[in-house]
Amino acid sequence: MTTPPYDNQPPYPPGQPGQYQPQLPPGQPGQYHPQGYNPYGQVGPGSGGYGFGYAPPGQLAGWPIRVGASILDSLIVSIPMIVGVIVSLVVNGDREELGTAGGIAMGAGFLVGFLVWIWNRLIQQGRTGQSFGKKLTGLRIVHAETGQLIGVGSNLGREILAQIFNQLCILNVLWPLWDDKQQTWHDKVVNDIVIKL
């Protein structure tokens, strides 16, 4: 991932104190521009003024592909849970009440599913910007202004907020359909975007 060119770019050309002229014509993504830069590909007046001209390496991810990635993530969490339920039914036989062995099998399945969720959605997604589902669909979570990974800590906050907002109101899931940055509410709070690589 490219970082903003702080070290190899002078703050302004020699002989012109206080002004910096872009080396490429205005409109080239990822370049400095005196009137500001919007990381979504628009350079010019009123385009956001983020200052250091970093462009995330991709386009904003649409709602359908984000839903697809989320479904894939849910599937890998569900597999150990389903296995636990099946084993508990086999061990339990045709008894109406769940026995000790069946309860242990079911509990183990749910515990493994929860651990898979922690590894996938918190650790892996926080370190790489990609959960299992996002990796398969070519998506990545990056900071909206810098294009850098948001890290495990911010990702943890993002996932907690996602669970809270999703339980409170379905609009959180639907918000990217009409949002200009295609963000959910938890994206907005953490200031991240989901891009298609």
C-alpha positions in Angstrom: 0.0 0.0 0.0 1.4 3.4 -0.9 1.7 6.0 1.7 1.6 9.8 1.2 4.9 11.1 -0.2 6.0 13.1 2.8 9.8 12.5 2.6 10.6 12.8 -1.0 8.4 15.8 -1.8 9.4 19.4 -0.9 6.7 21.5 0.7 7.0 23.9 -2.2 9.2 24.4 -5.3 12.4 26.4 -4.8 11.9 30.1 -5.4 8.2 30.1 -4.7 7.8 30.2 -0.9 4.5 29.1 0.5 3.1 27.5 -2.7 3.1 24.0 -3.9 2.2 23.1 -7.5 1.3 19.6 -8.4 3.7 17.7 -10.6 0.9 16.1 -12.7 -2.1 18.0 -14.1 -5.1 18.4 -11.8 -7.4 15.5 -11.9 -4.8 12.8 -11.5 -5.8 10.6 -8.6 -3.3 10.3 -5.8 -1.5 13.7 -6.4 -1.2 16.9 -4.4 -3.6 19.6 -5.4 -3.6 23.1 -4.0 -7.4 23.2 -3.6 -7.8 19.9 -1.8 -8.2 16.2 -2.7 -11.1 13.9 -2.2 -10.0 10.3 -1.8 -12.9 9.1 -3.9 -11.3 10.3 -7.1 -12.4 14.0 -7.4 -9.7 16.7 -7.4 -10.6 20.3 -7.4 -12.5 23.0 -5.5 -14.8 21.7 -2.8 -13.6 18.2 -3.2 -12.8 17.6 0.4 -9.4 19.2 1.1 -7.8 16.1 2.7 -4.5 17.7 2.1 -2.0 15.0 1.4 -3.6 13.5 -1.7 -3.8 9.8 -0.9 -6.1 7.7 -3.0 -7.4 4.4 -1.6 -6.4 1.6 -4.0 -9.9 0.8 -5.3 -13.4 1.9 -5.8 -16.2 2.1 -3.2 -17.8 -1.3 -2.7 -21.5 -1.5 -3.6 -24.2 -2.8 -1.2 -24.8 -6.2 -2.9 -21.2 -7.3 -2.7 -20.9 -6.1 0.9 -24.0 -8.2 1.7 -22.4 -11.2 -0.1 -19.2 -10.9 2.0 -21.3 -10.7 5.2 -23.2 -13.9 4.2 -19.9 -15.7 3.6 -18.6 -14.6 7.0 -21.8 -15.9 8.6 -21.5 -19.2 6.9 -18.0 -20.0 8.3 -19.3 -19.1 11.8 -22.3 -21.3 11.3 -20.4 -24.5 10.3 -19.1 -25.4 13.8 -22.4 -24.5 15.3 -24.3 -26.8 13.0 -21.8 -29.6 13.5 -22.3 -29.2 17.3 -26.1 -29.5 17.0 -25.8 -32.5 14.7 -23.4 -34.3 17.1 -25.6 -33.5 20.1 -28.7 -35.0 18.2 -26.7 -38.1 17.3 -25.4 -38.5 20.9 -28.7 -37.7 22.4 -30.6 -40.2 20.2 -34.4 -39.9 20.4 -34.6 -38.7 24.0 -36.7 -35.6 24.5 -34.3 -33.9 26.9 -30.8 -32.9 26.1 -28.2 -35.1 27.9 -24.9 -34.1 29.2 -22.9 -35.3 26.2 -25.3 -33.7 23.8 -25.1 -30.4 25.8 -21.3 -30.5 25.7 -21.3 -31.1 22.0 -23.7 -28.3 21.3 -21.9 -25.9 23.6 -18.5 -26.8 22.0 -19.9 -26.1 18.6 -21.2 -22.7 19.7 -17.9 -21.9 21.4 -15.8 -22.8 18.3 -18.2 -20.7 16.2 -17.7 -17.7 18.5 -13.9 -18.2 18.4 -14.0 -18.3 14.5 -16.0 -15.0 14.6 -13.4 -13.4 16.8 -10.5 -14.6 14.6 -12.2 -13.7 11.4 -14.0 -10.4 12.1 -11.9 -8.9 14.9 -8.3 -10.1 14.4 -8.0 -10.9 10.7 -10.2 -8.0 9.5 -8.4 -5.6 11.9 -4.9 -6.6 10.7 -5.5 -6.9 7.0 -8.8 -5.0 6.4 -10.3 -8.3 5.1 -12.4 -10.9 6.8 -12.8 -14.3 5.0 -15.9 -13.0 3.1 -14.2 -9.7 2.2 -11.1 -11.6 0.9 -13.2 -13.9 -1.3 -15.2 -10.9 -2.7 -12.1 -8.6 -3.1 -13.2 -6.0 -0.5 -11.1 -4.2 2.1 -11.9 -1.8 5.0 -9.7 1.3 5.0 -9.7 4.7 6.8 -11.9 7.1 4.8 -9.3 10.0 4.8 -5.9 8.2 4.7 -6.7 4.9 2.9 -4.7 3.1 5.6 -5.9 0.0 7.5 -8.0 1.0 10.6 -6.3 -1.6 12.9 -7.6 -4.1 15.4 -8.7 -1.5 18.0 -10.9 0.6 15.6 -12.1 -2.6 14.0 -13.3 -3.9 17.4 -15.2 -0.7 17.9 -16.6 -1.0 14.4 -17.9 -4.5 15.0 -19.4 -3.7 18.4 -21.2 -0.7 16.9 -22.4 -2.8 14.0 -24.0 -5.3 16.4 -25.6 -2.6 18.4 -26.9 -0.6 15.3 -28.1 -3.7 13.5 -30.1 -4.8 16.6 -31.6 -1.3 17.0 -32.6 -0.6 13.4 -32.4 -2.3 10.1 -31.6 1.0 8.4 -28.0 0.6 9.4 -27.6 -2.3 7.0 -29.5 -0.5 4.2 -27.8 2.9 4.6 -25.1 2.3 2.0 -27.8 2.1 -0.7 -28.3 5.9 -0.7 -25.2 7.2 1.1 -22.7 9.1 -1.1 -19.7 7.1 0.4 -21.8 3.9 0.7 -21.2 3.8 4.5 -23.2 2.2 7.2 -23.6 4.1 10.5 -20.8 2.1 12.1 -18.6 3.0 9.1 -19.4 6.7 9.7 -18.6 6.6 13.4 -15.2 4.9 12.9 -14.6 6.9 9.7 -13.9 4.0 7.4 -15.0 3.0 3.9 -15.2 -0.4 2.3 -13.5 -0.6 -1.1 -13.4 -3.0 -4.0 -9.9 -3.9 -4.9 
